[in-house]
Every structure is written in structure tokens, then in C-alpha cells.
Amino acid sequence: MCNNKKCADYFKSQQAYHRCFEELRKKWRSYGKTAGRITLKQTSEEERRAVGGIIGKAFYEETIQFSFQEFEQGLQKTRFAPVNMKAVLEEYFGETLITTQGRKKEAQERRKRFLDRICGYFEENFGREAVALIWLREMISEKKYGYQLLMREYVKDEKQAELLARNVGNAVMKLNELTTMENEYPLAVLAAEITDNPHYFDRGTTAGLLFVHAICSREKMKLPENAHQWRKLLLQVSIVPDNIASMVHGYGLRLLTGQGWHEAYEAFCDRKEPYVITMENMNGVIGARAVGGKVYIVENEMVFSYLIHNLKNSDDTLLCTSGQPRSVAQVLLPFILASGAKAYYNGDIDPDGICIADRLWKKFGDGIHIWRMSPTDYEKSLSKEKIGDIGVAKLANISHPILKQTAECMKERRLAGYQENMLKVLLEDMKK
């Protein structure tokens, strides 16, 4: 051991050997023994002379090559012999050398301890058949149901990742209680009860996504692809998302409940006034009927207000989605179409507006009539706002025949069209 330290101290005092020892350390980590070839590029004369002195070879080119074994054998002929190469390297760098395979094994063991701690927590507190424990075991064995997500957080911060898994597991345990409750449980209340943060399980957060993975494991379902499916999944396990944020503005649409026509909305229709429908208001609704047998759907609030103002006291039905149709609109539309009413949709004639209209048509088929979004209408709605490459790329997979033509025109003109530039045309259509 004394020779190993003296040997390392000598080489540390000689800068010419530093790059050589860096490479020796890499080879030891890879092979765990004196194996492999060393290549040093753009060496100085001092480096070549130093290495050659150990190996017993003269180097003349700037790039030199030699084997680890040659260097070790040369070292055993010096005054420091006998020496242990691993011990010399450890003394030189002041660290314990672990091979790549050893580091992988150590990382695996650490990861296993991490997962075992989480599983142990739920087994100890809730028993071997706890639903959270079943989720965790499936997640670990099948490498799904949030495994990659949890491992990503584990790499960032092991303690926070463990807390995350415990919080989500505790939320899953709460689901069992909810099945025996008559009323649904707000997502924000659940989050606050478990973490003191009402937004902890919000959609888009890491915890919210892992919670969805856990629910999908429990219910044997696929991950939701959009906000509407996300909301539907939560409602299936008696969790109520924010039922106020999801809303549409309406005018002239009657809502049917199990007890008859919804009295509040009947009053709005009788007074010919606009109103708001939230997911909370949809509780108990089993149908809908449009005044006049037609529903005009617009994307923009200002367009909605303009049409309502100029159609005062008319027997029309108008809805405003305020952009991408949210869950309440996705629930309302099947009721409207089932009643036999025709639905006419008009949105901005820009990449996002075209995509929204196309998705609605793909989901509800010819029950949705695309209203004033043809190439001719596009020319009438044009603004001076330019469409960039990202916007053009969104138009690549449009399927509706008319919207597809409009998309092609948009790719050429690269200008956005807006509903506000067609207010009078839309109004005339409704008056007819």
C-alpha cells in the first residue's frame, strides 16, 4: 500500500502523465482490469518522453498508442514495484474506482430500494391488497402506468419523487372511499386534503398526470387523449374536475332534465336573453332542444354578442365555444344532434380555427355543417396578420372537403381570416 501511494504521489507531481492517467482511469472503469488500448492525440514532446520512459519505447508522432497492459508492465519495472494498478489510480485521483457495470448495478440497487420504500409504505399502512400497492406493482413489473414519469422525477430528486408517489397513492386509496359516497368529490378538495395544495392534481401537472396513470391502471383504461376524455375518466371514479371553467355561452337552447325542462334556462329562453352553461349546470340534463330546429355555433365571444344584439327577440339558437370546444360543449352537442336539430359551425379561418372545425366534423360527422369557412369566405375574412411555418404545418392533415380547399388557399396566401370580418354575412345567413 505504501508503494502504491508513493507511486501515485510521484505521477501526480509530473504533469506530463496527467492525460495518460485520465485515459487509464477510463479503461479501468470500462473493463475493471488492465485492458484496452490508450490513444493520446496532439501530445507534447514531454508527454511522449514521459510515457515512452515507462513503456520502454520511443514515440515520434504526435498521436501515440499503447496498451494498458504495456504501461502496467513497465510500471512493475520501476523503483515503485510491486504496485497494484487499481490502488495507484485510486490514490492518484482520490476516489474509489467503480466499473461501468458496477455503477449500473449500484444504480439498479438504489432504484430498487427507492421503489421498495414506496411499496413498503402502502403495505405497512393499508395492507398487501391495497389498491395503491396493486397499481405500484403493476407499474414496476410492466414498466407502464406512469413508470417512466416517476423514474424521470426520481433522477431529478429522489425525495420529491418518493413524496409524489406517496401522494398519488394516497389519492388512489381515497377513490375506494368515493365509490360508497352518493355525491361526487371535487378534484381540488381531494388535492387539498392530501397535500394542502388544491392545484396539486390539476391537469398538466406532473402529479396530475401520474394520478391519471394510476386511475387508468385501476380502471384498465387507456390514457385520455384530450381534456374531454380526461374529465370523463375522472367522473368515472367520482372525481369532479373544475366544472365552472368548462362552459359555453348560449341563447335559445332549452335543456331537458329528468323532471322536465330546466326552469332556469326556460326563463332565459322566454326572456330571449343569453346565458352560460357550465358542466355543473349539466348535472341531471338528459336532452336539449334548439329553438327553430337549428343551432349556430361560433368560436368568438364578440361575434356571439354582435349576433345576439342584432337578432334581439328572434327565435334562433346560438352557442359560443370561446375557442376550442370544452367538455360542456362536447356533452351538449350529442343532445342537440339527437333532437334532430342541425348544427352550423363557424370559426376563425386561420390554422387553429380550421383545425377546430375539422376536429368537430371528424367527431360528429355530417351532423356538423361547416358554416362560411369556404375558400370564398376566406377571401372575405382576410386580415393582414401573417401565418408562419408552424401555422402552415397545422394544415397538413385537414380532412373535411371544404376546409381542405380553404387550407390550400391559406397555404398560398399565408394570411389569417377572422370571424369579425364577416359579421354582416353571418347575420344575414341567420336572418334568412
VOGU-3710 file (C-alpha; in Angstrom, 3 decimals, decimal comma):
1> mcnnkkcady> 0,000/0,000/0,000  2,905/2,288/0,810  4,398/1,705/-2,670  1,035/2,448/-4,297  0,787/5,814/-2,557  4,407/6,756/-3,276  3,925/5,769/-6,899  0,711/7,849/-7,199  2,344/10,849/-5,490  5,211/10,738/-7,948
11> fksqqayhrc> 2,943/10,712/-11,004  0,766/13,490/-9,551  3,892/15,642/-9,332  4,610/15,051/-13,045  2,115/16,961/-15,234  3,293/15,110/-18,335  1,498/11,951/-17,142  -1,877/13,561/-16,384  -3,636/12,859/-19,693  -2,263/9,345/-19,691
21> feelrkkwrs> -3,718/8,654/-16,229  -7,096/10,114/-17,263  -7,259/7,555/-20,056  -6,070/4,744/-17,757  -8,931/5,539/-15,390  -11,472/5,389/-18,254  -10,195/1,973/-19,330  -10,307/0,620/-15,775  -13,892/1,831/-15,390  -14,839/0,115/-18,663
31> ygktagritl> -13,063/-3,228/-18,159  -12,346/-3,471/-14,444  -8,781/-4,603/-15,224  -5,626/-3,581/-17,115  -7,155/-3,938/-20,578  -7,726/-1,861/-23,687  -5,599/0,482/-25,781  -4,801/4,099/-24,968  -4,663/6,786/-27,656  -3,280/10,251/-26,895
41> kqtseeerra> -3,564/12,862/-29,642  -1,558/16,064/-30,145  0,948/15,091/-27,462  3,827/17,297/-26,436  7,405/16,089/-26,592  7,423/15,971/-22,799  4,371/13,674/-22,757  5,858/11,343/-25,367  9,127/11,116/-23,484  7,379/10,520/-20,136
51> vggiigkafy> 5,112/7,716/-21,399  7,875/6,177/-23,505  10,120/6,070/-20,457  7,646/3,832/-18,634  6,829/1,601/-21,606  10,363/1,421/-22,911  9,519/2,737/-26,364  10,362/5,910/-28,291  7,409/7,885/-29,724  7,986/10,370/-32,581
61> eetiqfsfqe> 4,461/11,080/-33,893  2,073/13,476/-32,086  -0,543/10,719/-31,820  0,710/7,849/-29,675  -0,859/4,469/-28,895  -0,078/1,809/-26,337  -1,907/-0,808/-24,328  -2,879/-0,506/-20,686  -1,033/-3,773/-20,097  2,200/-2,332/-21,578
71> feqglqktrf> 2,024/0,614/-19,176  1,325/-1,610/-16,169  4,170/-3,993/-17,060  6,547/-1,049/-17,432  5,465/0,296/-14,059  6,356/-3,034/-12,425  9,968/-2,500/-13,557  10,309/0,870/-11,775  11,553/1,545/-8,249  7,928/1,538/-7,014
81> apvnmkavle> 7,358/-2,123/-7,830  5,452/-4,101/-6,851  2,325/-1,931/-7,275  -1,395/-2,569/-7,696  -2,649/-0,600/-10,710  -6,165/-0,080/-9,319  -4,768/1,123/-5,992  -2,383/3,527/-7,762  -5,225/5,019/-9,780  -7,383/5,389/-6,677
91> eyfgetlitt> -4,554/7,127/-4,831  -3,875/9,338/-7,850  -7,497/10,526/-8,232  -8,519/10,283/-4,582  -11,587/8,169/-5,296  -12,757/4,578/-5,324  -12,859/3,196/-8,859  -16,088/1,510/-9,865  -16,544/-0,138/-13,239  -19,354/0,849/-15,596
101> qgrkkeaqer> -21,035/-2,453/-14,826  -20,560/-1,802/-11,134  -22,117/1,666/-11,429  -25,085/0,219/-13,304  -25,566/-2,433/-10,646  -25,311/0,170/-7,907  -27,852/2,398/-9,707  -30,228/-0,562/-10,100  -29,942/-1,436/-6,420  -30,585/2,180/-5,428
111> rkrfldricg> -33,628/2,358/-7,721  -34,934/-0,899/-6,292  -34,563/0,438/-2,732  -36,480/3,557/-3,790  -39,385/1,565/-5,222  -39,355/-0,892/-2,308  -39,689/2,012/0,148  -42,778/3,304/-1,648  -44,386/-0,138/-1,830  -43,449/-0,788/1,795
121> yfeenfgrea> -45,193/2,417/2,885  -48,541/1,339/1,400  -48,219/-2,292/2,507  -47,479/-1,205/6,069  -50,291/1,358/6,230  -53,009/-0,249/4,089  -52,179/-3,938/3,730  -50,962/-6,185/0,946  -54,171/-5,828/-1,089  -54,203/-2,016/-1,073
131> valiwlremi> -55,288/-0,643/-4,471  -52,341/1,774/-4,467  -49,963/-1,143/-3,924  -51,559/-3,043/-6,806  -51,003/-0,002/-9,049  -47,362/0,295/-7,971  -46,646/-3,397/-8,520  -48,181/-3,288/-11,992  -46,285/-0,096/-12,774  -42,955/-1,639/-11,733
141> sekkygyqll> -43,434/-5,073/-13,306  -44,882/-3,862/-16,612  -42,901/-0,609/-16,848  -46,132/1,302/-17,581  -48,895/3,225/-15,774  -46,535/6,132/-15,051  -43,261/4,246/-14,558  -41,234/6,414/-16,947  -42,744/9,565/-15,467  -41,862/8,530/-11,902
151> mreyvkdekq> -38,330/7,497/-12,923  -37,790/10,866/-14,592  -38,723/12,612/-11,350  -36,558/10,138/-9,396  -33,499/11,189/-11,413  -34,228/14,847/-10,639  -34,865/14,472/-6,905  -35,299/11,126/-5,158  -37,022/12,524/-2,043  -39,520/14,583/-4,043
161> aellarnvgn> -40,228/11,618/-6,314  -40,986/9,447/-3,274  -43,336/12,122/-1,909  -45,010/12,345/-5,324  -45,636/8,590/-5,436  -46,997/8,586/-1,879  -49,378/11,487/-2,604  -50,689/9,869/-5,776  -51,013/6,521/-3,996  -52,957/8,147/-1,158
171> avmklneltt> -55,263/9,752/-3,741  -55,847/6,318/-5,299  -56,709/4,937/-1,861  -59,258/7,729/-1,485  -61,019/6,552/-4,669  -62,184/3,417/-2,839  -63,983/5,574/-0,289  -65,640/7,644/-3,010  -67,374/4,630/-4,547  -69,504/4,378/-1,410
181> meneyplavl> -70,386/8,091/-1,390  -73,549/9,375/-3,017  -72,018/12,661/-4,138  -69,033/13,274/-6,383  -65,812/14,660/-4,926  -64,163/17,835/-6,315  -60,610/17,313/-7,588  -59,398/20,458/-5,805  -60,801/19,230/-2,470  -59,092/15,855/-2,910
191> aaeitdnphy> -55,762/17,557/-3,682  -56,034/19,928/-0,725  -56,969/17,093/1,631  -53,878/15,061/0,678  -51,269/17,784/0,017  -52,716/21,119/1,245  -52,402/22,336/-2,356  -55,757/22,405/-4,217  -53,977/22,565/-7,597  -51,627/19,618/-6,934
201> fdrgttagll> -53,524/17,191/-9,205  -54,502/19,726/-11,876  -54,338/18,597/-15,486  -50,889/19,322/-16,903  -49,020/18,945/-13,608  -46,668/16,010/-13,014  -48,781/14,817/-10,094  -51,967/15,196/-12,131  -50,544/13,095/-14,951  -49,264/10,378/-12,601
211> fvhaicsrek> -52,680/10,320/-10,888  -54,322/9,741/-14,283  -51,876/6,884/-14,946  -52,854/5,333/-11,621  -56,567/5,661/-12,387  -56,039/4,044/-15,788  -54,284/1,149/-14,052  -57,195/0,788/-11,659  -59,855/1,030/-14,370  -57,859/-0,863/-17,051
221> mklpenahqw> -58,257/2,017/-19,489  -56,063/3,866/-21,964  -54,683/7,312/-21,173  -57,081/10,145/-22,110  -56,024/11,972/-25,272  -57,724/15,299/-24,594  -59,385/17,398/-21,910  -62,809/15,916/-22,562  -61,578/12,330/-22,122  -59,625/13,412/-19,026
231> rklllqvsiv> -62,779/14,862/-17,492  -64,768/11,765/-18,400  -62,157/9,499/-16,764  -62,243/11,469/-13,506  -66,037/11,490/-13,412  -65,991/7,713/-13,853  -64,216/7,413/-10,488  -66,466/10,051/-8,835  -63,890/12,869/-9,084  -65,273/16,186/-10,313
241> pdniasmvhg> -62,840/18,494/-12,147  -63,415/22,247/-12,265  -66,995/22,277/-13,504  -67,128/26,059/-13,648  -64,212/26,687/-16,017  -65,748/24,431/-18,691  -68,593/26,470/-20,127  -70,397/27,702/-23,231  -72,464/30,840/-23,762  -75,901/30,121/-25,115
251> yglrlltgqg> -79,061/31,686/-26,484  -82,335/29,906/-27,230  -81,246/26,359/-26,304  -83,645/24,507/-23,994  -82,291/21,871/-21,595  -84,287/18,806/-20,575  -83,893/17,120/-17,175  -85,497/14,037/-15,676  -88,068/16,343/-14,063  -88,878/18,261/-17,236
261> wheayeafcd> -87,500/21,370/-18,916  -84,814/23,156/-16,883  -86,713/26,044/-15,313  -83,766/28,463/-15,150  -82,919/28,112/-18,834  -86,616/28,162/-19,765  -86,759/31,594/-18,134  -83,781/32,805/-20,175  -85,385/31,481/-23,376  -88,726/33,131/-22,530
271> rkepyvitme> -86,952/36,438/-21,873  -84,808/35,942/-25,002  -81,622/36,564/-23,067  -78,172/34,923/-23,380  -76,842/32,696/-20,583  -73,917/30,490/-19,541  -73,930/26,684/-19,274  -71,227/25,039/-17,143  -70,557/21,357/-16,507  -72,103/21,902/-13,090
281> nmngvigara> -75,338/23,002/-14,792  -75,305/19,822/-16,897  -75,926/17,621/-13,853  -79,216/15,872/-14,481  -79,590/17,097/-18,072  -80,796/14,328/-20,398  -81,575/16,246/-23,581  -81,605/19,560/-25,408  -83,810/21,257/-27,973  -82,970/24,155/-30,241
291> vggkvyiven> -85,480/26,912/-30,813  -86,095/26,917/-34,570  -84,539/23,489/-35,106  -81,111/24,950/-35,918  -78,085/25,730/-33,764  -75,498/28,245/-34,900  -72,158/27,775/-33,172  -69,470/30,474/-33,210  -65,970/30,498/-31,791  -65,666/34,143/-30,741
301> emvfsylihn> -67,441/35,920/-27,858  -67,596/39,260/-29,700  -69,242/37,613/-32,702  -71,741/35,944/-30,354  -72,580/39,285/-28,710  -72,969/41,038/-32,074  -75,348/38,405/-33,417  -77,425/38,305/-30,227  -77,711/42,118/-30,211  -78,866/42,233/-33,825
311> lknsddtllc> -81,199/39,237/-33,543  -82,995/40,529/-30,469  -86,324/38,807/-29,865  -85,706/36,308/-32,673  -86,376/32,580/-32,456  -82,822/31,441/-33,024  -80,400/29,248/-31,116  -76,789/30,339/-30,803  -73,820/28,914/-28,892  -70,329/30,323/-28,325
321> tsgqprsvaq> -67,457/27,941/-27,539  -64,834/30,655/-26,822  -62,197/28,854/-28,870  -61,598/25,111/-28,581  -64,927/23,460/-27,584  -64,587/22,399/-23,969  -66,135/19,436/-22,221  -69,548/21,035/-21,731  -69,819/21,641/-25,491  -68,749/18,039/-26,155
331> vllpfilasg> -71,582/16,876/-23,886  -74,185/19,273/-25,304  -73,644/18,539/-28,988  -74,794/14,879/-28,893  -78,011/16,000/-27,156  -78,568/18,671/-29,807  -77,944/16,335/-32,739  -80,075/13,579/-31,153  -83,016/16,015/-31,105  -82,860/16,273/-34,906
341> akayyngdid> -81,555/19,824/-34,954  -78,965/20,917/-37,496  -75,734/22,432/-36,171  -73,802/25,068/-38,138  -70,264/25,845/-37,013  -68,262/28,963/-37,870  -64,805/29,820/-36,551  -61,808/31,937/-37,413  -60,338/30,993/-40,785  -56,788/30,612/-39,539
351> pdgiciadrl> -54,833/27,393/-38,832  -56,239/26,915/-35,322  -59,803/27,725/-36,409  -59,625/25,336/-39,361  -58,287/22,568/-37,104  -61,043/23,086/-34,518  -63,755/22,897/-37,184  -62,182/19,821/-38,766  -61,945/18,007/-35,399  -65,618/18,726/-34,680
361> wkkfgdgihi> -66,611/17,321/-38,071  -64,438/14,239/-37,571  -66,044/13,598/-34,180  -69,696/14,346/-35,001  -69,740/13,709/-38,741  -72,187/15,413/-41,081  -74,308/16,461/-38,124  -71,924/19,420/-38,016  -72,306/21,697/-41,041  -69,278/23,896/-41,715
371> wrmsptdyek> -70,679/27,406/-41,997  -68,998/30,181/-44,002  -65,491/28,712/-43,980  -65,058/28,039/-47,715  -62,243/29,480/-49,885  -64,614/32,283/-50,975  -65,420/33,105/-47,343  -61,706/33,022/-46,556  -61,093/35,797/-49,084  -63,843/37,892/-47,451
381> slskekigdi> -62,449/37,372/-43,942  -58,788/38,156/-44,697  -56,704/40,235/-42,306  -53,129/41,466/-42,602  -51,861/39,012/-39,996  -49,319/36,627/-41,494  -49,235/32,864/-40,915  -45,811/31,364/-40,152  -44,387/27,950/-40,944  -45,743/26,451/-37,706
391> gvaklanish> -49,254/27,585/-38,626  -48,947/26,208/-42,167  -47,774/22,854/-40,771  -51,043/22,566/-38,794  -52,955/22,476/-42,085  -51,297/19,277/-43,305  -53,979/16,779/-42,194  -57,301/18,571/-42,735  -59,993/16,094/-43,865  -63,254/17,998/-44,403
401> pilkqtaecm> -63,621/18,592/-48,201  -64,378/22,317/-47,983  -61,921/23,010/-45,165  -59,250/21,144/-47,115  -59,725/23,531/-50,051  -59,620/26,511/-47,730  -56,431/25,184/-46,138  -54,772/25,044/-49,564  -55,723/28,676/-50,225  -54,371/29,608/-46,810
411> kerrlagyqe> -51,036/27,915/-47,537  -50,693/30,112/-50,623  -51,870/33,418/-49,136  -50,338/32,887/-45,673  -52,800/35,355/-44,170  -55,288/34,724/-41,350  -59,036/35,252/-41,716  -61,262/36,239/-38,792  -64,949/35,982/-37,941  -65,082/39,680/-37,100
421> nmlkvlledm> -64,576/40,494/-40,796  -67,734/38,571/-41,709  -70,223/39,767/-39,108  -72,804/41,089/-41,548  -72,626/37,969/-43,714  -73,192/35,720/-40,697  -76,066/37,886/-39,534  -77,761/37,760/-42,949  -77,461/33,962/-43,005  -79,246/33,725/-39,653
431> kk> -81,955/36,203/-40,665  -82,722/34,126/-43,740
//
